[in-house]
Amino acid sequence: MKSATFYHAGCPVCVQAEQSVAEALDPKAYRVEHVHLGEDKGRIAEAESAGVKSVPALVIDGAPFHINFGASLTDVKG
């Protein structure tokens, strides 16, 4: 099973992306972890290390995919 991590900040763009994109992944093929960086700021460095520049973003098997633009990680750190 492949792993995927959906990083978001809870903004409207993030919520829509979570419902549209992350939920569309086949649960038989992907194990998806949802990480709210606004609530779990300790994982921002992990997101940055994975190549995430803004949220919402989906990281699948180590490759970051940026979805629309809700907030930069700099804004989330704030």
N, C-alpha and C positions, 0 to 999 in steps of 0.2 A: 504494500500500500504506500502511495506517495503521501508526503506531508506538505501541508500548506499553512501559512500563517497570514491571517488577515489583520493588518494593523490599521487602526482608525482612532479618531478623537471624539467620536460621538456627535459630530456636526451633521446637519441635514444631508450634505453630500455623502458623508461616510455611511450614514444609515441607509440611504438609497442604494449605494454601492454594495453594502453588505447584503441587502435583500436581493439585489439583482445578480450580482456576480458570485460572491462567495457561496451563496445558497444554491447556485446553479451547478456547482461542482458535484460530481457523482460521489455520494458517500461510500460507495463500494470501492472507489478508486482512490479517494483522497480523504485523509484525516485532516480536518480544518480546525485550527486553533484561532480563536478571536481574541485580539489583544487591544484593549481600550487604553491607549497611551495617556489620555488625560487622567485616567484613574490609576494607572500603573506606570508612573514616570520612570521607575527603575528599569524598565525594559526599553527605554528610548535608545540607549547605547547599543543594545542588541539589534534594534531596527536599523540603526545607522550602519552597523557592521554588515548587515544583510544587503545594504545598498539602498535602503529606503530614504528618499529625499523629502517626500510629502505624503500625506495621508488623504484619502484611503489608498492603501497599497496591499497587494497580495504577493507574498513570496512563496513560490512553488519550487521545491527542491533546490533552494538556494538562489533562484533567479527572481529579482524583484520586478513586479509589474505595477506601474502607477496607474490609478484609475481616476480620471477627472482630476480635480484639485480642490481639496477642502482646506488644508492648512499645511504649511511647511513644518518640518520638525523643529525649526527654530521657534516658530509660534507656539508649538505644543510644549516646548521646554519652558517658555515664559512663565 
